[in-house]
Amino acid sequence: MFMSISIGPIALTVDSLLTIVSVISLWLLTAFFTRKASYKSFATDTLFYSLFTGLFAARVAFVIAMWEVYQHDWLSAIDIRDGGFNQSIGWFAGVCIMLFRSKKYSQLFSIYIKSAAITAVAVFPFFVFNSMLSNQRTIETINVYNADGTPIELVLNNNKPTVINFWASWCRPCRREMPMLEYAQKNDVNIEYIFVNQGEAPSKVRQFLGKQKIDLKNTYFDFTGSTAKELGAFGLPTTLFFNAGGKLVDSHMGELSEASLQYYLDPLRKKAINSSD
C-alpha cells in the first residue's frame, strides 16, 4: 500500500498529491475553455481566490475545533506544518467563493462544472483506489530490530490503539515533534506508542536522545527502511494510527502538533471505549 510517495527529495502523501493534481487539472481546463474569452484572467484568478479562501477556512475551522489544545500555545495555531485542516469546511468555503464570483459571467459557472466533472472522472478513481489500499487494512505484526540488532516481531492487534512514529535524528520536523510525543507516551497510558528509527546506528540514536534529554519507551530500528516502505511511509516523519484490532485507520506525514495528534487520537479513544462497553 502507498500512503506517501517520494519524488526526488520531496515526499508527499498520496492524497495530497492527488489533491494537487486535481487543482492543477481544474485550473488548466478552465484556462483552456476560456482561452478565447475576455474573462479568462478573471476565471483563473477566481480559482486562486477560492483555493486561498478554502485553505484559510479549513485551518480556522480546525483551530476552533481543537482550541482547547491551541490555547496553551496560541502562536502554534498559525503553524500549518502540523497539517491541521478541516477539509470539508475548506472545500465548502472555496466552492462558495467560486459560485459567488461566477455570477459576474453567466458562462463561467458551466465552464467550472465542466472542468470539475472532467477532473473528477480522471482523478476520483485514484482517490478511491488509494483509500481501498491504505485504510482499514489489518496489520498484525511489523518486523523491526532492537538496540543490539536482534530482529523482533511486534504484535499490533493487542486490544490497544497503537501509534507508530517513523523518525530519524537528522530530520528537523522529527526533532521538533519528539518532546510532544514523549509527553504523550508518558501521559496517555491507553495508547501504545512505538518509535521506529530509520537507518541510523543505535549508538547514534542513544547519543541523540541523551543529548536532548528525551526518554522514549518502545524505541526500535528499521536499518534498511524496509518496514517503512512496506507500510507505505516514504517521508519523515510519518506517523501511523492503528485501532485496538490492528487496523490502520489513519496516517500523517510531516510534523505533528499536539492539536493534530489529538485530532487523530480522539476517534481511536472513542472506538476503544465503545468496544469495551
Phi, psi and chi 1 to 4 in degrees:
 res  aa     phi    psi   chi1   chi2   chi3   chi4
   1 MET       -  156.9   61.4  179.7  172.6      -
   2 PHE  -130.5  113.5  -62.6   93.3      -      -
   3 MET   -99.3  -21.6  -69.0  172.6  -61.0      -
   4 SER  -141.8  164.2   60.8      -      -      -
   5 ILE  -141.6  141.9 -172.3  169.3      -      -
   6 SER  -104.6  126.7  179.7      -      -      -
   7 ILE  -120.2   95.4  -54.0  174.7      -      -
   8 GLY    62.7 -128.7      -      -      -      -
   9 PRO   -83.4   -3.0   30.3  -35.0      -      -
  10 ILE  -101.6  131.9  -59.6  173.6      -      -
  11 ALA  -119.3  133.7      -      -      -      -
  12 LEU  -134.4  150.0  -66.6  169.1      -      -
  13 THR   -67.8  152.1   63.3      -      -      -
  14 VAL   -63.1  -40.1  174.0      -      -      -
  15 ASP   -60.8  -41.2  -80.3  -10.3      -      -
  16 SER   -64.9  -42.6  -64.0      -      -      -
  17 LEU   -62.3  -44.0  179.0   61.8      -      -
  18 LEU   -66.0  -35.2  -69.4  174.8      -      -
  19 THR   -65.4  -43.2  -60.7      -      -      -
  20 ILE   -61.9  -43.6  -67.7  171.5      -      -
  21 VAL   -61.2  -39.6  169.4      -      -      -
  22 SER   -64.3  -44.3  -62.0      -      -      -
  23 VAL   -64.1  -44.4  170.8      -      -      -
  24 ILE   -63.8  -42.1  -66.7  174.8      -      -
  25 SER   -61.7  -45.2  172.7      -      -      -
  26 LEU   -61.4  -41.8 -177.3   61.2      -      -
  27 TRP   -65.4  -44.8 -170.3   90.4      -      -
  28 LEU   -65.9  -41.8  -70.4  175.1      -      -
  29 LEU   -65.3  -41.2  -72.9  168.0      -      -
  30 THR   -63.2  -42.5  -61.2      -      -      -
  31 ALA   -63.2  -37.4      -      -      -      -
  32 PHE   -68.0  -46.8  174.3   77.7      -      -
  33 PHE   -71.2  -17.9  -70.1  130.0      -      -
  34 THR  -111.1   15.1   59.3      -      -      -
  35 ARG   -60.6  -28.5   65.1 -169.7 -176.1  -79.1
  36 LYS  -104.0    2.8  -63.7 -179.0 -179.7  179.2
  37 ALA   -92.2  152.9      -      -      -      -
  38 SER   -72.7  -17.1   58.7      -      -      -
  39 TYR  -102.3   22.6   50.5   84.6      -      -
  40 LYS   -57.4  -48.5  176.2 -177.7  177.5 -179.7
  41 SER   -62.5  -39.5  -65.2      -      -      -
  42 PHE   -63.1  -40.8  179.7   87.9      -      -
  43 ALA   -64.7  -46.3      -      -      -      -
  44 THR   -73.9  -34.6   52.0      -      -      -
  45 ASP   -63.8  -35.3  -73.3  -11.6      -      -
  46 THR   -61.6  -38.0  -67.3      -      -      -
  47 LEU   -63.8  -39.0  -67.0  179.7      -      -
  48 PHE   -64.3  -46.3  172.4   78.9      -      -
  49 TYR   -62.8  -38.5  -64.3  138.7      -      -
  50 SER   -66.0  -41.7  -60.3      -      -      -
  51 LEU   -63.8  -45.4  176.7   62.6      -      -
  52 PHE   -62.9  -44.7  178.4   81.6      -      -
  53 THR   -63.7  -41.6  -59.0      -      -      -
  54 GLY   -62.0  -44.2      -      -      -      -
  55 LEU   -64.3  -41.8  -71.6  172.2      -      -
  56 PHE   -63.8  -46.9 -179.9   77.8      -      -
  57 ALA   -64.6  -38.7      -      -      -      -
  58 ALA   -63.9  -39.4      -      -      -      -
  59 ARG   -69.9  -44.9 -179.5   61.2  179.2 -179.0
  60 VAL   -61.0  -43.3  169.5      -      -      -
  61 ALA   -62.6  -39.4      -      -      -      -
  62 PHE   -66.3  -43.5 -179.9   85.0      -      -
  63 VAL   -63.4  -41.3  169.5      -      -      -
  64 ILE   -62.1  -43.9  -68.8  173.8      -      -
  65 ALA   -65.1  -31.6      -      -      -      -
  66 MET  -109.7   26.7  -54.5  -59.5  -63.0      -
  67 TRP   -63.0  -30.5 -178.5 -116.4      -      -
  68 GLU   -57.7  -32.0 -177.4  178.4   -7.0      -
  69 VAL   -83.1  -44.3  176.3      -      -      -
  70 TYR   -69.3  -24.0  -80.3  115.9      -      -
  71 GLN   -65.7  -17.8   65.6 -179.1  -21.7      -
  72 HIS   -75.7  -23.4  -58.1  -58.7      -      -
  73 ASP  -152.3   80.6 -179.7   15.5      -      -
  74 TRP   -67.5  -21.0   62.3  -91.0      -      -
  75 LEU   -66.1  -26.7  -77.3  176.8      -      -
  76 SER   -67.9  -14.6   63.3      -      -      -
  77 ALA   -65.4  -23.3      -      -      -      -
  78 ILE   -97.1    0.3   62.2  176.1      -      -
  79 ASP   -89.4   94.4 -172.7   -4.5      -      -
  80 ILE   -79.3    3.0   62.5  174.0      -      -
  81 ARG   -66.0  -17.4  -69.1  176.5  -60.8 -178.0
  82 ASP   -78.2   -5.1   65.3    2.8      -      -
  83 GLY    73.0   19.2      -      -      -      -
  84 GLY   -83.4  102.5      -      -      -      -
  85 PHE  -141.0  138.9  -66.0   93.8      -      -
  86 ASN   -90.6   99.4 -173.3  -44.7      -      -
  87 GLN   -64.3  -41.0  -64.9 -173.3   24.4      -
  88 SER   -63.0  -42.0   57.5      -      -      -
  89 ILE   -65.7  -40.0  -65.1  -64.5      -      -
  90 GLY   -62.4  -46.9      -      -      -      -
  91 TRP   -62.6  -41.4  -76.7  110.4      -      -
  92 PHE   -61.6  -46.3  177.2   76.9      -      -
  93 ALA   -64.3  -42.1      -      -      -      -
  94 GLY   -63.5  -43.7      -      -      -      -
  95 VAL   -63.9  -38.5  170.3      -      -      -
  96 CYS   -61.2  -43.5  -74.9      -      -      -
  97 ILE   -64.2  -41.1  -68.4  -62.8      -      -
  98 MET   -62.4  -44.7 -174.0 -175.1  -60.4      -
  99 LEU   -67.0  -39.9  -65.8  177.0      -      -
 100 PHE   -62.7  -45.7  176.6   77.7      -      -
 101 ARG   -74.0  -24.5  -75.2  177.0   58.1   89.0
 102 SER   -67.7  -19.0  -62.7      -      -      -
 103 LYS   -63.8  -19.2  -66.2 -168.7  -62.4 -176.9
 104 LYS   -69.3  -31.3 -174.3  171.7 -178.4  179.4
 105 TYR  -128.3  121.0  -62.8   97.7      -      -
 106 SER   -64.4  -31.2   57.8      -      -      -
 107 GLN   -76.7  -19.6  -51.5   96.6  -43.2      -
 108 LEU   -67.6  -37.0 -163.6   50.3      -      -
 109 PHE   -59.9  -45.3  179.7   73.9      -      -
 110 SER   -66.0  -32.8   61.6      -      -      -
 111 ILE   -66.9  -41.9  -69.9  173.8      -      -
 112 TYR   -63.8  -42.1  -76.0  142.9      -      -
 113 ILE   -61.8  -45.0  -68.3  -66.0      -      -
 114 LYS   -64.8  -43.6 -178.5  162.8   55.6  174.3
 115 SER   -64.7  -41.9  -60.7      -      -      -
 116 ALA   -66.4  -38.4      -      -      -      -
 117 ALA   -64.9  -43.8      -      -      -      -
 118 ILE   -64.0  -43.1  -65.4  173.7      -      -
 119 THR   -62.1  -43.1  -62.1      -      -      -
 120 ALA   -63.1  -44.0      -      -      -      -
 121 VAL   -62.5  -36.9  169.0      -      -      -
 122 ALA   -80.1  -35.6      -      -      -      -
 123 VAL  -105.9  -34.2  179.6      -      -      -
 124 PHE   -55.0  -40.5 -175.6   71.4      -      -
 125 PRO   -57.5  -32.5  -26.7   36.7      -      -
 126 PHE   -69.3  -36.6  -67.6   99.0      -      -
 127 PHE   -60.0  -46.4  -85.4  107.0      -      -
 128 VAL   -63.8  -45.3  173.9      -      -      -
 129 PHE   -63.0  -43.8 -179.0   68.1      -      -
 130 ASN   -65.1  -38.3 -178.6   60.5      -      -
 131 SER   -64.3  -40.3  178.5      -      -      -
 132 MET   -65.2  -35.1  -68.1  172.5   60.3      -
 133 LEU   -78.3  -37.8  -73.1  178.4      -      -
 134 SER   -90.7  -36.3  -59.9      -      -      -
 135 ASN  -100.2  150.0  -65.9  -33.2      -      -
 136 GLN    61.6   25.3  -58.8  -59.6  -36.7      -
 137 ARG   -90.9  130.6  176.2 -176.4  173.2 -175.8
 138 THR   -83.4  124.3  -60.6      -      -      -
 139 ILE  -113.0  104.7  -50.1  -66.2      -      -
 140 GLU   -76.1  -39.7  -64.3 -176.2   -5.1      -
 141 THR  -143.7  157.4   61.8      -      -      -
 142 ILE  -130.4  149.4   62.4  170.0      -      -
 143 ASN  -102.9  121.5  -63.3  -52.5      -      -
 144 VAL  -137.8 -173.8  -68.5      -      -      -
 145 TYR  -127.7  149.1  -64.9   84.7      -      -
 146 ASN   -89.8 -174.3   62.4   15.6      -      -
 147 ALA   -66.3  -23.2      -      -      -      -
 148 ASP   -96.6   11.5   61.8   11.6      -      -
 149 GLY    86.0    9.3      -      -      -      -
 150 THR   -82.3  127.4  -57.5      -      -      -
 151 PRO   -67.1  140.0   21.7  -31.1      -      -
 152 ILE  -133.5  141.1  -64.8  176.6      -      -
 153 GLU  -106.6  111.1 -169.4  175.1   67.4      -
 154 LEU   -90.8  131.7  -62.5  179.9      -      -
 155 VAL   -91.0  128.6  178.6      -      -      -
 156 LEU   -99.8  -30.5  -60.4 -173.6      -      -
 157 ASN   -84.3   66.5   56.6  -18.9      -      -
 158 ASN  -107.5   27.1   54.7    3.6      -      -
 159 ASN    61.8   28.2  -63.1  -41.2      -      -
 160 LYS  -147.6  129.0 -163.2  174.6 -174.6 -179.2
 161 PRO   -55.8  142.2  -24.6   34.7      -      -
 162 THR  -127.8  138.6  -59.0      -      -      -
 163 VAL  -116.7  124.1  175.5      -      -      -
 164 ILE  -113.6  124.2  -60.9 -179.9      -      -
 165 ASN  -113.9  119.2  178.0 -101.0      -      -
 166 PHE   -93.2  128.0  -68.3   97.4      -      -
 167 TRP  -150.8  171.9   69.4  -74.1      -      -
 168 ALA  -152.6  152.0      -      -      -      -
 169 SER   -70.0  -23.2   63.9      -      -      -
 170 TRP   -81.4   -7.9   51.3  -99.1      -      -
 171 CYS   -89.4  111.9  164.4      -      -      -
 172 ARG   -59.8  -47.1  -73.9 -171.3  177.6 -176.5
 173 PRO   -60.1  -33.9  -24.2   34.9      -      -
 174 CYS   -62.3  -44.8  -58.8      -      -      -
 175 ARG   -65.4  -37.4  -62.8 -161.1  -61.2  -94.3
 176 ARG   -68.3  -36.9  -73.4 -165.3  -62.8  -96.4
 177 GLU   -85.8  -11.3   70.5  178.6    6.2      -
 178 MET   -61.9  -45.1 -162.7   61.5   67.8      -
 179 PRO   -60.5  -37.3  -24.9   35.9      -      -
 180 MET   -66.1  -40.5 -178.6  -90.6  -61.4      -
 181 LEU   -70.0  -35.6  -69.7  172.1      -      -
 182 GLU   -60.3  -44.9  176.0 -164.7   22.0      -
 183 TYR   -62.4  -43.0  178.8   84.6      -      -
 184 ALA   -62.9  -41.7      -      -      -      -
 185 GLN   -63.7  -39.3 -175.6 -177.3   53.4      -
 186 LYS   -72.6  -29.5  -71.3  180.0  178.1  178.5
 187 ASN  -107.5  -11.5  -69.3  -85.7      -      -
 188 ASP  -113.1   82.4 -159.5  -16.0      -      -
 189 VAL   -73.5  -12.3  -64.1      -      -      -
 190 ASN   -88.1   -2.2  -64.4  -43.1      -      -
 191 ILE  -118.8  134.7  -56.0  -69.4      -      -
 192 GLU   -90.7  122.7 -175.8   80.2    6.2      -
 193 TYR  -108.1  129.7  -71.9   84.6      -      -
 194 ILE  -126.2  130.0  -63.4  172.3      -      -
 195 PHE  -113.4  122.2  -61.5   91.6      -      -
 196 VAL  -117.4  108.3 -177.0      -      -      -
 197 ASN   -74.5  145.0  179.3  -91.0      -      -
 198 GLN  -107.8  109.6  -65.7  -66.5  -72.3      -
 199 GLY    70.9   19.9      -      -      -      -
 200 GLU  -117.1  154.3  -65.7 -176.2  -67.3      -
 201 ALA   -72.1  142.0      -      -      -      -
 202 PRO   -54.6  -36.1  -28.4   36.4      -      -
 203 SER   -64.1  -37.7   57.6      -      -      -
 204 LYS   -68.6  -38.9 -177.0  175.4 -178.4  178.9
 205 VAL   -66.7  -43.4  172.1      -      -      -
 206 ARG   -61.0  -40.7  -76.5 -165.1  -60.9  -92.0
 207 GLN   -64.3  -42.0 -178.1 -179.0   12.9      -
 208 PHE   -64.2  -49.7  165.2   76.1      -      -
 209 LEU   -64.4  -37.9  -65.6  176.0      -      -
 210 GLY   -66.4  -41.0      -      -      -      -
 211 LYS   -65.5  -36.8 -175.1  177.8 -179.6  179.7
 212 GLN   -85.6   -4.7  -60.2  -61.4  -41.3      -
 213 LYS    57.4   45.7  -63.3 -178.8  179.1  179.2
 214 ILE  -111.0  127.6  -66.1  175.3      -      -
 215 ASP  -112.2  104.5 -179.2   22.7      -      -
 216 LEU  -109.6  130.6  -63.8  179.5      -      -
 217 LYS   -89.4  160.0  -51.0  -60.4 -178.6 -175.2
 218 ASN    57.4   48.7  -60.0  -29.1      -      -
 219 THR   -96.0  124.5  -61.4      -      -      -
 220 TYR  -130.3  179.2  -60.3   97.7      -      -
 221 PHE  -132.6  139.5  -61.4   85.5      -      -
 222 ASP  -122.6   82.5 -179.9   18.2      -      -
 223 PHE   -60.9  -37.4  -63.8  122.4      -      -
 224 THR   -99.1   -7.5   63.3      -      -      -
 225 GLY    79.3    7.4      -      -      -      -
 226 SER   -67.9  -37.3   58.5      -      -      -
 227 THR   -65.6  -43.8  -61.5      -      -      -
 228 ALA   -61.6  -42.3      -      -      -      -
 229 LYS   -65.3  -39.0  -69.6  177.5 -178.0  177.5
 230 GLU   -62.2  -31.7  -73.0  174.7    5.6      -
 231 LEU   -91.6    2.6  -66.0  175.5      -      -
 232 GLY    82.7   17.9      -      -      -      -
 233 ALA  -100.9  103.5      -      -      -      -
 234 PHE  -106.5   -6.6  -69.5   93.7      -      -
 235 GLY  -123.3  158.0      -      -      -      -
 236 LEU  -120.3  143.1  -66.1  178.8      -      -
 237 PRO   -77.3  151.4   30.1  -35.0      -      -
 238 THR  -127.2  133.0  -68.1      -      -      -
 239 THR  -122.1  128.5  -51.9      -      -      -
 240 LEU  -109.6  142.7  -50.3 -178.5      -      -
 241 PHE  -121.1  119.6  -60.2   86.9      -      -
 242 PHE  -114.3  142.5  -62.7   82.8      -      -
 243 ASN   -80.2 -178.8   65.6   16.2      -      -
 244 ALA   -64.1  -19.7      -      -      -      -
 245 GLY   -92.3    3.9      -      -      -      -
 246 GLY    86.4   13.0      -      -      -      -
 247 LYS   -87.5  131.5  -74.0 -173.7  177.6  180.0
 248 LEU   -74.2  113.4  175.9   63.2      -      -
 249 VAL  -108.3  -17.2  -63.6      -      -      -
 250 ASP  -164.8  165.4 -135.4  -35.0      -      -
 251 SER  -151.6  157.0   64.3      -      -      -
 252 HIS  -142.4  123.8  179.7   94.9      -      -
 253 MET  -106.2  128.2 -168.0 -178.8   72.0      -
 254 GLY   113.2  178.2      -      -      -      -
 255 GLU   -68.7  134.2 -178.6 -179.5   -9.8      -
 256 LEU   -92.6  143.3  -78.5  165.5      -      -
 257 SER  -105.1  171.5   67.2      -      -      -
 258 GLU   -59.4  -38.9 -175.7 -178.6   -4.2      -
 259 ALA   -66.5  -46.2      -      -      -      -
 260 SER   -68.6  -33.0   55.2      -      -      -
 261 LEU   -63.6  -46.4  176.5   62.6      -      -
 262 GLN   -64.9  -32.5  -64.1  -53.0  -43.2      -
 263 TYR   -60.2  -40.9  174.5   80.3      -      -
 264 TYR   -77.2  -33.0  -71.3  114.2      -      -
 265 LEU   -78.9  -30.7  -68.3 -179.3      -      -
 266 ASP   -54.1  -48.0  -77.0  -13.4      -      -
 267 PRO   -63.2  -34.5  -22.1   34.1      -      -
 268 LEU   -66.3  -41.2  -65.3 -179.5      -      -
 269 ARG   -64.6  -43.3  -67.3 -166.6 -176.5  102.6
 270 LYS   -63.1  -42.9  -68.6  176.9 -178.8  176.7
 271 LYS   -66.8  -36.7  -70.8 -180.0  179.7  178.7
 272 ALA   -65.5  -40.7      -      -      -      -
 273 ILE   -66.1  -43.2  -67.7  173.6      -      -
 274 ASN   -64.3  -39.3  -67.5  -24.4      -      -
 275 SER   -69.2  -32.9   61.8      -      -      -
 276 SER   -71.9  -28.5   64.3      -      -      -
 277 ASP   -72.4      -  -66.1  -18.8      -      -
